[in-house]
Amino acid sequence: DLYYEIRISELNKTSPVALDFNPNVKAYIELYTIQRRKELATLIGLSQLYFPVFDEALDRNSLPLELKYLTIVESGLNPMAVSKSGAVGLWQFLITTSGMFDLTVNSYLDERRDPIKSTEAACRYLQYLYSTFHDWHLVLASYNGGPGETRKAIERSGGETNYWKIRPFLSEQA
């Protein structure tokens, strides 16, 4: 635990996204480094292909480069990924959200699967969420669950805006 805590503390010094270490974070570290070790090797390989695209777009849009890791959670870096709720692509856009960010979806074309166009759309969505919540943890919670769910969790928690305090009031997907 001490190794992870020290390592995260060092990373935190260079990140605009606050990095915390607690039992929840430890569980995810162990999930990927122990239980999903083979999957992690695949993700590292795919990251060589996709992360340069994400880094360029995030930088161009003045967003933290750390947000690229959201795609690991969302899609496992699989542009063909489809969630149970019908979200598609690397950044997992629902059809309604894709329209809000100018991604074409029809019987012949689904730009949610396009790494470049979906990344640009994700940047616009992340900018919108940050302008709403002014906190990267809340942005990440809202990205999947939607801003309405995050607002409701804040209300249910008595007005808390710390992610770890509202987490019990969020759905598992958020």
ABEGO torsion letter per residue (X at the ends): XAAAAAAAAAAAAABABBBBBBAAAAAAAAAAAAAAAAAAAAAAAAAAAAAAAAAAAAAAAGBBAAAAAAAAAAAGGBAABBBAAGBBEAAGBBAAAAAAAGBBBBAABBAAABAAAAAAAAAAAAAAAAAAAGBAAAAAAAAAAEAAAAAAAAAAAGGBABAAAAAAABBAAX
